[in-house]
Structure formats: C-alpha cells, structure tokens
Amino acid sequence: MHVTRLDLRNLRRFEDVSLRPTPGLNLITGENGAGKTSVLEALHLMAYGRSFRGRVRDGLVRAGSAALEVFVEWMERPAIAAPAVSAIGEAVPGYAGRPRKAGLRHSGQDWSGRLDGGAVAHLGDLCAALAVVSFDPGSHVLVSGGGEPRRRYLDWGLFHVEPDFLPLWRRYSRALRQRNALLKSRAGGALLDAWDAELADAGEPLTRFRQAYLDALLPHYAALLHDLAPAVGAGALHYVPGWRREEMSLADALLLNRDRDLASGHTSVGPHRADWALSFAGLPGREALSRGQAKLTALAALLAQAEHYAAQRGEWPVVALDDLASELDRRHQQRVLERLTGCRAQVLITGTECPPGLAALQAPVSVFHVEHGQIAAADP
Ligand SMILES: Nc1ncnc2c1ncn2[C@@H]1O[C@H](COP(=O)(O)OP(=O)(O)OP(=O)(O)O)[C@@H](O)[C@H]1O
C-alpha cells in the first residue's frame, strides 16, 4: 500500500499542512525542530492509535488548539490479484488499486474517526486499515525495554494478518478488566469463576495465535539479522506465554493464583503478562548487544514483520524511517534501502539532510522540505 496524501492540522507545530508522497522513496528534510518527525508521528498515530513518542495527551496537540486532525489517503492493492489491463487491453476498474481514506480527530482525551466515509466505533478499526512499520530512535526498546512494546509488536502484526485475532483480543481485554475490578472489590465466588472461564476461553487461542505468529516471523527475522548484524550469530525468538503453559492450562493457572490475585487486586498470570525473548548464537544474551547492535536487531524484527505482512497480504506496509542517518551507519542505511526499494515498498525517511546511504543508492527519490511550519516539494 502507499500513502498518496497526508494532511495534518494542529499537530505539534503544524497548523495546516499537506504532503503528497510518491509510491517509492520519499525524503523529508529540514532543520532541527522543523517538524520532520511530526509528519511520521501523524502517520504512526493513524496506524497505531498512538505516537511513537508517547500518547496524544503528551504534547501532540498544537499548543492553544483543542484537538489535532490527521487525514490520510492511500492506495491498497485489491485482495484478488488480477491484471490491471483486460485481455482486450482496457483498464480493469478497481484492479489497479483501491483508494482508501481515514480521518482522525483527537483531543488527548476524546477522539472521533472516519474510515472510507463512515464513522468508526473503535480506534482499532482505523489501525487495522492502514499498515505502517516505523523505525525511530526509540525503536530499540523492542530489544532492550520491558515486555509491553514486544507484546504490542506481536498484537499489531496479528491485527493485520489474522482476522480472528482482534475479536479475541477484545474479549480477553474485557474479561481482564472485569476480573481485575472484581479482585479489587475482593469479590470471589461464582462471578469470578465466570470471568476466569472467559479469560481462559479467549486467552488460550490468543496465545496459540501469538506463538504461531512468532514462529512465522522467525525465518524472516533470522535472515534479516544475518544480513544486518552477522557478528551476533544466528538469532532466535522464544515466546513466553505469561503463565507456566508447559505445566498447566490457563484456567488452572488462574485458579492456582486466585488467592494471591485477591490479595494484590490484579491478575498476575495470563497473556497480558506474555513476552518474547531474543537469543543470539554468538552472545550470552540481549544485554551483551552494543547500542548499535540493539538498533539493528530491532530493525530486523520490524522489517521481518513488514516482510511477513507482505507475504500474507500481497503488498508491503508503508515503511517510515525517522532520522535514519543518526540511527544507522552509511553501509547499513544503504543495505536497508536497497532491500526496501527492491521490494517496491513506499518508504518515508526523515533527516536534516540526505542520508549518505540514500545518496549512494542512486535511486529515484522525492524530496520534501519542512520549514517555518510548511512542507514543500523540493528538488532531489
Ligand atoms: N504541542 C506543540 N505545540 C506547538 N509546537 C510544538 C508542540 N510540540 C512540539 N512542538 C514543536 O514542533 C516541533 C517538533 O519538531 P519535530 O520533533 O517533529 O522536529 P524534527 O524536524 O524531527 O526535529 P529534530 O531534527 O530536532 O529531530 C519542534 O519545533 C517543537 O518545539
């Protein structure tokens, strides 16, 4: 898929700007503080419901404004592969791609959204429509941070490639909220039994989906890691389900931990505590990765997710690379961009100037310059 239009209103320093990216490589340049990252943040917000720099209420809305607005138009490949031109040489309507559009207004507390002209009930519906994979200076948390970004990573992938996952995830989240509320009010008995059963009913298949997804990512990740950071040795990924799954069912684990959960007021076992671990044949553990290696490992994981998405859905997600030159050295910049241009993915890159790895690529690139709160197309 590729974004054809991105409008931002009252987002960080931008009052009202519009960007028309091209399907291939797009470079967004500007001085420090010009607003380059904010452009990618807007796209990320539509695709994830949050910025990669935190929540909307943490400063995304322009000072003095009540709410921000993001509007995105993109082209999506049709689900059925068919020639764009018929046997008699005429264009086949609808097969060249499906135009889609989404709008989001967010005040930090309240939001409203529209998708293809209709109102959406859940922010997740917007996020499931537009697929963006972002690599930014904070992406290393996928490797060096706590479990939450790694769970989000798995769930984002599953929202996009597994249609049965989102309803299951909603069921589990609702049951977890209800169970925690009961635990806090110290209520036990039949009601708690019922929510335990619901948690187990949703949590077991949810875990199977996550485990299968991580297994499916592994070949992509291992090949990318070998290409980007061969010194760390073969990479492996291991799912950690959030309870001792090899010994007992989730229903049994919930029952076993009930007294402890009643004392603490929250559910201590289950897929909401899941994680996945990374191991490397050439290193004792992820703690031994250098900062640069941690970034490359995170990038391998993110690109693996994009590759897997492309294999499943028949088209690439949009790839956003924030401040590429400060994240990767020239050789790695070039390697990554070669891969992405070879796959015909739409790529949006930010930088104070053209990253050396992009200049060395000699591929066609559309350049946009951000200055004084405006975005303008510039000469390549
Ligand atoms: N809520 C806000 N209201 C108004 N202006 C804001 C708000 N939040 C951030 N800004 C300003 O918007 C700009 C955001 O810049 P952004 O981080 O997108 O720039 P950048 O071009 O990526 O910078 P750098 O190269 O330094 O990373 C900064 O000038 C910042 O001071």
The ligand as an SDF file (V2000), in Angstrom:
LIG
                    3D

 31 33  0  0  0  0  0  0  0  0999 V2000
    2.3100   20.7850   21.2390 N   0  0  0  0  0  0  0  0  0  0  0  0
    3.1120   21.5580   20.5000 C   0  0  0  0  0  0  0  0  0  0  0  0
    2.6830   22.7770   20.0850 N   0  0  0  0  0  0  0  0  0  0  0  0
    3.4560   23.5730   19.3300 C   0  0  0  0  0  0  0  0  0  0  0  0
    4.6990   23.2350   18.9100 N   0  0  0  0  0  0  0  0  0  0  0  0
    5.1740   22.0290   19.2950 C   0  0  0  0  0  0  0  0  0  0  0  0
    4.4140   21.1300   20.1110 C   0  0  0  0  0  0  0  0  0  0  0  0
    5.1420   20.0230   20.3170 N   0  0  0  0  0  0  0  0  0  0  0  0
    6.3060   20.2020   19.6840 C   0  0  0  0  0  0  0  0  0  0  0  0
    6.3240   21.4260   19.0680 N   0  0  0  0  0  0  0  0  0  0  0  0
    7.3910   21.9540   18.2160 C   0  0  0  0  0  0  0  0  0  0  0  0
    7.2410   21.2280   16.9820 O   0  0  0  0  0  0  0  0  0  0  0  0
    8.4970   20.8570   16.5050 C   0  0  0  0  0  0  0  0  0  0  0  0
    8.5090   19.3410   16.5520 C   0  0  0  0  0  0  0  0  0  0  0  0
    9.5270   19.0130   15.8880 O   0  0  0  0  0  0  0  0  0  0  0  0
    9.9490   17.5550   15.4340 P   0  0  0  0  0  0  0  0  0  0  0  0
   10.4460   16.7990   16.5920 O   0  0  0  0  0  0  0  0  0  0  0  0
    8.9200   16.9750   14.5690 O   0  0  0  0  0  0  0  0  0  0  0  0
   11.1470   18.1260   14.5590 O   0  0  0  0  0  0  0  0  0  0  0  0
   12.2850   17.4480   13.7570 P   0  0  0  0  0  0  0  0  0  0  0  0
   12.3590   18.2260   12.4910 O   0  0  0  0  0  0  0  0  0  0  0  0
   12.0810   15.9820   13.6690 O   0  0  0  0  0  0  0  0  0  0  0  0
   13.4970   17.8150   14.6950 O   0  0  0  0  0  0  0  0  0  0  0  0
   14.9010   17.1200   15.0090 P   0  0  0  0  0  0  0  0  0  0  0  0
   15.6880   17.1740   13.7320 O   0  0  0  0  0  0  0  0  0  0  0  0
   15.4360   18.0490   16.0470 O   0  0  0  0  0  0  0  0  0  0  0  0
   14.6080   15.7520   15.5000 O   0  0  0  0  0  0  0  0  0  0  0  0
    9.5380   21.4870   17.4250 C   0  0  0  0  0  0  0  0  0  0  0  0
    9.9210   22.7420   16.8920 O   0  0  0  0  0  0  0  0  0  0  0  0
    8.7800   21.6450   18.7220 C   0  0  0  0  0  0  0  0  0  0  0  0
    9.2720   22.7070   19.5080 O   0  0  0  0  0  0  0  0  0  0  0  0
  1  2  1  0
  2  3  1  0
  2  7  2  0
  3  4  2  0
  4  5  1  0
  5  6  2  0
  6  7  1  0
  6 10  1  0
  7  8  1  0
  8  9  2  0
  9 10  1  0
 10 11  1  0
 11 12  1  0
 11 30  1  0
 12 13  1  0
 13 14  1  0
 13 28  1  0
 14 15  1  0
 15 16  1  0
 16 17  2  0
 16 18  1  0
 16 19  1  0
 19 20  1  0
 20 21  2  0
 20 22  1  0
 20 23  1  0
 23 24  1  0
 24 25  2  0
 24 26  1  0
 24 27  1  0
 28 29  1  0
 28 30  1  0
 30 31  1  0
M  END
$$$$
